[in-house]
Amino acid sequence: MRADRTARTAGASGTARLRALHPMLWAAFASLAVGAVLCVLGWYGVSGERFAERQLPYLASCTVPGAALIVAGTLLLTHGRSVLAAARVEELYGLLVTTEPPAPPERTRTTADGTPLMVPGGTLWHRADCPLVAGKPEAVPADATVLSAQALAPCPICEPERPPEPEGPPPSPAPEP
C-alpha cells in the first residue's frame, strides 16, 4: 500500500500536491492578519468608550471574531505545515525507494562441461559458482594448457577439483619413405 502511495506522490502529482497546499497556508496567514486587525479595532473601540454597555458592541463585533480568526489561522497554519512536511517526506521517499520490481538476480556463470573459470591476470582458478568470480564479466573459462602447466592455483574459497588432464596432441602421421 505504501508503494502505491509512493507511486502516486512521485512525479507530477507530487509537485501538484505541494502546490495545492500553498492556498491553505495563504488562508492561514490571511486569517491571522484579519484576526489581528479585528482585535486591534475592537481594542481601539473599547478603549474609547467609558461605559461597559457601550463597549460590548466592539467586543461582540470585532474582538471575539478577531480572536476566533487568530485561533483558526493558527490551526490552519499548523495543519498546513504538517501536511506540507508529510508531502515532502513522501516525495523524498518516492525518490529514494523505487517502486519498480527488483532486477532479476544475476545468473551464475556455468559451463556445460564444468570447465573452471579464471580472471585474466589472476593467480587462481575457480568453480563457476565461486563468489569471487560471480558477477565478473571478465571471468573466462580457464585454458587447459594453463591448468596443466600449473600456472594457476586452485581457489581456497570454492576449492575446485582439478579437471581431467587434456589428451595430448594427436600423433602426427609418420612421414612415408
PyRosetta script that sets phi, psi and omega in degrees:
from pyrosetta import init, pose_from_sequence

init()
pose = pose_from_sequence("MRADRTARTAGASGTARLRALHPMLWAAFASLAVGAVLCVLGWYGVSGERFAERQLPYLASCTVPGAALIVAGTLLLTHGRSVLAAARVEELYGLLVTTEPPAPPERTRTTADGTPLMVPGGTLWHRADCPLVAGKPEAVPADATVLSAQALAPCPICEPERPPEPEGPPPSPAPEP")
pose.set_psi(1, -39.6)
pose.set_omega(1, 179.5)
pose.set_phi(2, -64.7)
pose.set_psi(2, -37.2)
pose.set_omega(2, 177.8)
pose.set_phi(3, -64.0)
pose.set_psi(3, -34.6)
pose.set_omega(3, 177.2)
pose.set_phi(4, -63.1)
pose.set_psi(4, -46.1)
pose.set_omega(4, 178.4)
pose.set_phi(5, -65.2)
pose.set_psi(5, -37.7)
pose.set_omega(5, -179.7)
pose.set_phi(6, -64.2)
pose.set_psi(6, -40.8)
pose.set_omega(6, 179.3)
pose.set_phi(7, -63.9)
pose.set_psi(7, -35.3)
pose.set_omega(7, 179.4)
pose.set_phi(8, -71.7)
pose.set_psi(8, -34.5)
pose.set_omega(8, -176.5)
pose.set_phi(9, -83.1)
pose.set_psi(9, -22.0)
pose.set_omega(9, -179.0)
pose.set_phi(10, -72.9)
pose.set_psi(10, 152.0)
pose.set_omega(10, 175.5)
pose.set_phi(11, 78.7)
pose.set_psi(11, -144.4)
pose.set_omega(11, -172.6)
pose.set_phi(12, -66.8)
pose.set_psi(12, -36.4)
pose.set_omega(12, -178.1)
pose.set_phi(13, -68.5)
pose.set_psi(13, -29.6)
pose.set_omega(13, 177.5)
pose.set_phi(14, -67.0)
pose.set_psi(14, -43.0)
pose.set_omega(14, 178.0)
pose.set_phi(15, -71.2)
pose.set_psi(15, -30.8)
pose.set_omega(15, 176.9)
pose.set_phi(16, -66.1)
pose.set_psi(16, -38.4)
pose.set_omega(16, 178.6)
pose.set_phi(17, -65.9)
pose.set_psi(17, -39.8)
pose.set_omega(17, 178.0)
pose.set_phi(18, -63.6)
pose.set_psi(18, -39.4)
pose.set_omega(18, 179.2)
pose.set_phi(19, -69.0)
pose.set_psi(19, -32.2)
pose.set_omega(19, -178.5)
pose.set_phi(20, -70.8)
pose.set_psi(20, -20.8)
pose.set_omega(20, -179.2)
pose.set_phi(21, -80.2)
pose.set_psi(21, -23.5)
pose.set_omega(21, -178.4)
pose.set_phi(22, -60.1)
pose.set_psi(22, -38.8)
pose.set_omega(22, 176.4)
pose.set_phi(23, -59.5)
pose.set_psi(23, -33.6)
pose.set_omega(23, 177.9)
pose.set_phi(24, -65.4)
pose.set_psi(24, -40.6)
pose.set_omega(24, 178.9)
pose.set_phi(25, -68.3)
pose.set_psi(25, -39.2)
pose.set_omega(25, 177.0)
pose.set_phi(26, -63.4)
pose.set_psi(26, -40.2)
pose.set_omega(26, 178.1)
pose.set_phi(27, -64.3)
pose.set_psi(27, -37.0)
pose.set_omega(27, 178.1)
pose.set_phi(28, -64.0)
pose.set_psi(28, -46.4)
pose.set_omega(28, 179.9)
pose.set_phi(29, -65.5)
pose.set_psi(29, -38.6)
pose.set_omega(29, 178.5)
pose.set_phi(30, -65.4)
pose.set_psi(30, -41.5)
pose.set_omega(30, 179.4)
pose.set_phi(31, -64.4)
pose.set_psi(31, -41.7)
pose.set_omega(31, 177.5)
pose.set_phi(32, -62.9)
pose.set_psi(32, -42.5)
pose.set_omega(32, -178.2)
pose.set_phi(33, -67.0)
pose.set_psi(33, -47.2)
pose.set_omega(33, -179.6)
pose.set_phi(34, -64.3)
pose.set_psi(34, -40.2)
pose.set_omega(34, 177.7)
pose.set_phi(35, -62.4)
pose.set_psi(35, -41.6)
pose.set_omega(35, 178.4)
pose.set_phi(36, -64.8)
pose.set_psi(36, -42.1)
pose.set_omega(36, 179.3)
pose.set_phi(37, -63.1)
pose.set_psi(37, -43.5)
pose.set_omega(37, 178.6)
pose.set_phi(38, -63.1)
pose.set_psi(38, -39.8)
pose.set_omega(38, 178.5)
pose.set_phi(39, -64.8)
pose.set_psi(39, -40.0)
pose.set_omega(39, 178.3)
pose.set_phi(40, -65.6)
pose.set_psi(40, -43.8)
pose.set_omega(40, 177.8)
pose.set_phi(41, -63.1)
pose.set_psi(41, -41.6)
pose.set_omega(41, 177.6)
pose.set_phi(42, -63.5)
pose.set_psi(42, -43.6)
pose.set_omega(42, 178.1)
pose.set_phi(43, -62.8)
pose.set_psi(43, -42.7)
pose.set_omega(43, -179.8)
pose.set_phi(44, -63.1)
pose.set_psi(44, -42.6)
pose.set_omega(44, 179.3)
pose.set_phi(45, -66.3)
pose.set_psi(45, -42.3)
pose.set_omega(45, -179.9)
pose.set_phi(46, -67.4)
pose.set_psi(46, -39.4)
pose.set_omega(46, -176.3)
pose.set_phi(47, -68.5)
pose.set_psi(47, -21.4)
pose.set_omega(47, -179.9)
pose.set_phi(48, -87.3)
pose.set_psi(48, -6.9)
pose.set_omega(48, -178.1)
pose.set_phi(49, -108.3)
pose.set_psi(49, 137.7)
pose.set_omega(49, -177.4)
pose.set_phi(50, -87.6)
pose.set_psi(50, -35.2)
pose.set_omega(50, -174.4)
pose.set_phi(51, -98.9)
pose.set_psi(51, 142.4)
pose.set_omega(51, -177.1)
pose.set_phi(52, -62.8)
pose.set_psi(52, -37.4)
pose.set_omega(52, -179.5)
pose.set_phi(53, -66.1)
pose.set_psi(53, -21.7)
pose.set_omega(53, 177.1)
pose.set_phi(54, -89.7)
pose.set_psi(54, -15.5)
pose.set_omega(54, 178.7)
pose.set_phi(55, -84.6)
pose.set_psi(55, -27.1)
pose.set_omega(55, -176.9)
pose.set_phi(56, -57.5)
pose.set_psi(56, -40.3)
pose.set_omega(56, 178.1)
pose.set_phi(57, -61.3)
pose.set_psi(57, -35.4)
pose.set_omega(57, 178.1)
pose.set_phi(58, -69.0)
pose.set_psi(58, -38.2)
pose.set_omega(58, 177.4)
pose.set_phi(59, -65.7)
pose.set_psi(59, -43.9)
pose.set_omega(59, -176.3)
pose.set_phi(60, -72.2)
pose.set_psi(60, -37.2)
pose.set_omega(60, -173.9)
pose.set_phi(61, -92.4)
pose.set_psi(61, -22.0)
pose.set_omega(61, -176.2)
pose.set_phi(62, -122.6)
pose.set_psi(62, -53.5)
pose.set_omega(62, -170.2)
pose.set_phi(63, -70.5)
pose.set_psi(63, -46.9)
pose.set_omega(63, -179.2)
pose.set_phi(64, -66.0)
pose.set_psi(64, -48.1)
pose.set_omega(64, 176.0)
pose.set_phi(65, -63.5)
pose.set_psi(65, -35.1)
pose.set_omega(65, 177.4)
pose.set_phi(66, -62.6)
pose.set_psi(66, -43.8)
pose.set_omega(66, 178.2)
pose.set_phi(67, -65.0)
pose.set_psi(67, -38.7)
pose.set_omega(67, 178.1)
pose.set_phi(68, -64.8)
pose.set_psi(68, -39.1)
pose.set_omega(68, 177.7)
pose.set_phi(69, -67.5)
pose.set_psi(69, -35.0)
pose.set_omega(69, 177.3)
pose.set_phi(70, -66.0)
pose.set_psi(70, -42.8)
pose.set_omega(70, 177.6)
pose.set_phi(71, -63.8)
pose.set_psi(71, -44.7)
pose.set_omega(71, 179.7)
pose.set_phi(72, -64.1)
pose.set_psi(72, -41.7)
pose.set_omega(72, 178.3)
pose.set_phi(73, -63.2)
pose.set_psi(73, -39.1)
pose.set_omega(73, 178.1)
pose.set_phi(74, -64.7)
pose.set_psi(74, -43.0)
pose.set_omega(74, 177.8)
pose.set_phi(75, -64.2)
pose.set_psi(75, -43.1)
pose.set_omega(75, 177.9)
pose.set_phi(76, -62.5)
pose.set_psi(76, -42.3)
pose.set_omega(76, -179.4)
pose.set_phi(77, -64.6)
pose.set_psi(77, -44.4)
pose.set_omega(77, 179.0)
pose.set_phi(78, -63.4)
pose.set_psi(78, -47.3)
pose.set_omega(78, 179.9)
pose.set_phi(79, -65.4)
pose.set_psi(79, -43.0)
pose.set_omega(79, -179.0)
pose.set_phi(80, -62.6)
pose.set_psi(80, -40.8)
pose.set_omega(80, 179.3)
pose.set_phi(81, -69.7)
pose.set_psi(81, -37.7)
pose.set_omega(81, 179.3)
pose.set_phi(82, -69.0)
pose.set_psi(82, -38.6)
pose.set_omega(82, 177.4)
pose.set_phi(83, -67.9)
pose.set_psi(83, -39.2)
pose.set_omega(83, 177.6)
pose.set_phi(84, -62.7)
pose.set_psi(84, -43.3)
pose.set_omega(84, 178.2)
pose.set_phi(85, -64.9)
pose.set_psi(85, -40.7)
pose.set_omega(85, 178.9)
pose.set_phi(86, -65.3)
pose.set_psi(86, -38.3)
pose.set_omega(86, 178.5)
pose.set_phi(87, -66.2)
pose.set_psi(87, -38.9)
pose.set_omega(87, 178.5)
pose.set_phi(88, -67.7)
pose.set_psi(88, -38.5)
pose.set_omega(88, 177.5)
pose.set_phi(89, -64.0)
pose.set_psi(89, -42.8)
pose.set_omega(89, 178.2)
pose.set_phi(90, -62.9)
pose.set_psi(90, -39.4)
pose.set_omega(90, 179.0)
pose.set_phi(91, -65.9)
pose.set_psi(91, -42.4)
pose.set_omega(91, 177.0)
pose.set_phi(92, -64.5)
pose.set_psi(92, -39.5)
pose.set_omega(92, 177.1)
pose.set_phi(93, -61.1)
pose.set_psi(93, -42.0)
pose.set_omega(93, 178.2)
pose.set_phi(94, -64.3)
pose.set_psi(94, -31.8)
pose.set_omega(94, 178.5)
pose.set_phi(95, -76.1)
pose.set_psi(95, -33.5)
pose.set_omega(95, -176.2)
pose.set_phi(96, -84.5)
pose.set_psi(96, -34.9)
pose.set_omega(96, -176.2)
pose.set_phi(97, -111.5)
pose.set_psi(97, 120.3)
pose.set_omega(97, 179.6)
pose.set_phi(98, -79.5)
pose.set_psi(98, 147.2)
pose.set_omega(98, 177.4)
pose.set_phi(99, -100.2)
pose.set_psi(99, 3.5)
pose.set_omega(99, 178.2)
pose.set_phi(100, -74.6)
pose.set_psi(100, 153.3)
pose.set_omega(100, 177.4)
pose.set_phi(101, -65.5)
pose.set_psi(101, 148.8)
pose.set_omega(101, -179.0)
pose.set_phi(102, -63.8)
pose.set_psi(102, 152.0)
pose.set_omega(102, 179.0)
pose.set_phi(103, -64.9)
pose.set_psi(103, 147.0)
pose.set_omega(103, 178.9)
pose.set_phi(104, -62.6)
pose.set_psi(104, 146.5)
pose.set_omega(104, -179.4)
pose.set_phi(105, -61.9)
pose.set_psi(105, 146.8)
pose.set_omega(105, -177.8)
pose.set_phi(106, -66.7)
pose.set_psi(106, 132.6)
pose.set_omega(106, -178.7)
pose.set_phi(107, -71.9)
pose.set_psi(107, 141.0)
pose.set_omega(107, 177.2)
pose.set_phi(108, -75.8)
pose.set_psi(108, 136.3)
pose.set_omega(108, 180.0)
pose.set_phi(109, -74.4)
pose.set_psi(109, 127.0)
pose.set_omega(109, 177.2)
pose.set_phi(110, -129.1)
pose.set_psi(110, 150.2)
pose.set_omega(110, 174.6)
pose.set_phi(111, -111.2)
pose.set_psi(111, 144.5)
pose.set_omega(111, -174.6)
pose.set_phi(112, -64.1)
pose.set_psi(112, -36.5)
pose.set_omega(112, -176.1)
pose.set_phi(113, -100.1)
pose.set_psi(113, 10.0)
pose.set_omega(113, 177.7)
pose.set_phi(114, 77.3)
pose.set_psi(114, 21.3)
pose.set_omega(114, 179.6)
pose.set_phi(115, -65.3)
pose.set_psi(115, 132.0)
pose.set_omega(115, 178.9)
pose.set_phi(116, -69.2)
pose.set_psi(116, 159.4)
pose.set_omega(116, -179.2)
pose.set_phi(117, -108.0)
pose.set_psi(117, 155.4)
pose.set_omega(117, 175.5)
pose.set_phi(118, -142.1)
pose.set_psi(118, 156.6)
pose.set_omega(118, 174.8)
pose.set_phi(119, -102.5)
pose.set_psi(119, 126.9)
pose.set_omega(119, -179.7)
pose.set_phi(120, -54.8)
pose.set_psi(120, 130.5)
pose.set_omega(120, -177.5)
pose.set_phi(121, 87.7)
pose.set_psi(121, -5.3)
pose.set_omega(121, -179.0)
pose.set_phi(122, -85.0)
pose.set_psi(122, 172.9)
pose.set_omega(122, -178.4)
pose.set_phi(123, -114.9)
pose.set_psi(123, 0.1)
pose.set_omega(123, -176.9)
pose.set_phi(124, -123.3)
pose.set_psi(124, 154.5)
pose.set_omega(124, 169.4)
pose.set_phi(125, -115.6)
pose.set_psi(125, 147.6)
pose.set_omega(125, -168.1)
pose.set_phi(126, -131.0)
pose.set_psi(126, 160.3)
pose.set_omega(126, 167.8)
pose.set_phi(127, -74.9)
pose.set_psi(127, 162.8)
pose.set_omega(127, -178.3)
pose.set_phi(128, -65.9)
pose.set_psi(128, -27.2)
pose.set_omega(128, -179.4)
pose.set_phi(129, -96.0)
pose.set_psi(129, 14.3)
pose.set_omega(129, 179.9)
pose.set_phi(130, -68.6)
pose.set_psi(130, 134.3)
pose.set_omega(130, -179.8)
pose.set_phi(131, -66.9)
pose.set_psi(131, -17.3)
pose.set_omega(131, -179.9)
pose.set_phi(132, -76.5)
pose.set_psi(132, -21.7)
pose.set_omega(132, 177.8)
pose.set_phi(133, -112.1)
pose.set_psi(133, -5.7)
pose.set_omega(133, 178.9)
pose.set_phi(134, -64.8)
pose.set_psi(134, 129.3)
pose.set_omega(134, 178.1)
pose.set_phi(135, 84.5)
pose.set_psi(135, 2.4)
pose.set_omega(135, 178.5)
pose.set_phi(136, -100.2)
pose.set_psi(136, 110.3)
pose.set_omega(136, -178.2)
pose.set_phi(137, -69.4)
pose.set_psi(137, -18.0)
pose.set_omega(137, -178.0)
pose.set_phi(138, -81.7)
pose.set_psi(138, -6.8)
pose.set_omega(138, 177.9)
pose.set_phi(139, -68.3)
pose.set_psi(139, 128.9)
pose.set_omega(139, -177.0)
pose.set_phi(140, -126.6)
pose.set_psi(140, 158.4)
pose.set_omega(140, 175.3)
pose.set_phi(141, -60.2)
pose.set_psi(141, 136.3)
pose.set_omega(141, -178.6)
pose.set_phi(142, -71.0)
pose.set_psi(142, 139.4)
pose.set_omega(142, 180.0)
pose.set_phi(143, -74.3)
pose.set_psi(143, 134.3)
pose.set_omega(143, -177.1)
pose.set_phi(144, -63.0)
pose.set_psi(144, -33.2)
pose.set_omega(144, 179.9)
pose.set_phi(145, -69.5)
pose.set_psi(145, -33.8)
pose.set_omega(145, 177.4)
pose.set_phi(146, -68.0)
pose.set_psi(146, -40.0)
pose.set_omega(146, 178.9)
pose.set_phi(147, -67.7)
pose.set_psi(147, -39.8)
pose.set_omega(147, -178.8)
pose.set_phi(148, -70.2)
pose.set_psi(148, -28.7)
pose.set_omega(148, 177.7)
pose.set_phi(149, -80.9)
pose.set_psi(149, -3.2)
pose.set_omega(149, -179.5)
pose.set_phi(150, 55.4)
pose.set_psi(150, 39.8)
pose.set_omega(150, 175.8)
pose.set_phi(151, -77.6)
pose.set_psi(151, -21.2)
pose.set_omega(151, 179.0)
pose.set_phi(152, -115.8)
pose.set_psi(152, 144.4)
pose.set_omega(152, 177.0)
pose.set_phi(153, -97.7)
pose.set_psi(153, 153.2)
pose.set_omega(153, 176.8)
pose.set_phi(154, -69.4)
pose.set_psi(154, 147.6)
pose.set_omega(154, -179.3)
pose.set_phi(155, -68.3)
pose.set_psi(155, 131.3)
pose.set_omega(155, 178.9)
pose.set_phi(156, -75.3)
pose.set_psi(156, -13.5)
pose.set_omega(156, -179.5)
pose.set_phi(157, -82.4)
pose.set_psi(157, -54.7)
pose.set_omega(157, -175.4)
pose.set_phi(158, -93.5)
pose.set_psi(158, -12.1)
pose.set_omega(158, 178.7)
pose.set_phi(159, 44.3)
pose.set_psi(159, 67.1)
pose.set_omega(159, -178.7)
pose.set_phi(160, -72.2)
pose.set_psi(160, 150.2)
pose.set_omega(160, 175.2)
pose.set_phi(161, -81.6)
pose.set_psi(161, 146.4)
pose.set_omega(161, 179.7)
pose.set_phi(162, -69.5)
pose.set_psi(162, 128.4)
pose.set_omega(162, 179.6)
pose.set_phi(163, -67.3)
pose.set_psi(163, 160.4)
pose.set_omega(163, 178.6)
pose.set_phi(164, -61.2)
pose.set_psi(164, 143.8)
pose.set_omega(164, -179.6)
pose.set_phi(165, -63.5)
pose.set_psi(165, 139.1)
pose.set_omega(165, 178.8)
pose.set_phi(166, -69.6)
pose.set_psi(166, 148.6)
pose.set_omega(166, 177.8)
pose.set_phi(167, -67.3)
pose.set_psi(167, 146.9)
pose.set_omega(167, -179.1)
pose.set_phi(168, -63.1)
pose.set_psi(168, 168.5)
pose.set_omega(168, -179.6)
pose.set_phi(169, -63.9)
pose.set_psi(169, 147.2)
pose.set_omega(169, -179.2)
pose.set_phi(170, -60.3)
pose.set_psi(170, 142.4)
pose.set_omega(170, -179.1)
pose.set_phi(171, -63.4)
pose.set_psi(171, 136.3)
pose.set_omega(171, -179.9)
pose.set_phi(172, -78.1)
pose.set_psi(172, 144.9)
pose.set_omega(172, -179.1)
pose.set_phi(173, -66.0)
pose.set_psi(173, 140.5)
pose.set_omega(173, -179.9)
pose.set_phi(174, -69.7)
pose.set_psi(174, 137.7)
pose.set_omega(174, 179.3)
pose.set_phi(175, -66.3)
pose.set_psi(175, 140.2)
pose.set_omega(175, -179.3)
pose.set_phi(176, -82.2)
pose.set_psi(176, 137.6)
pose.set_omega(176, 177.3)
pose.set_phi(177, -74.9)
pose.dump_pdb("model.pdb")
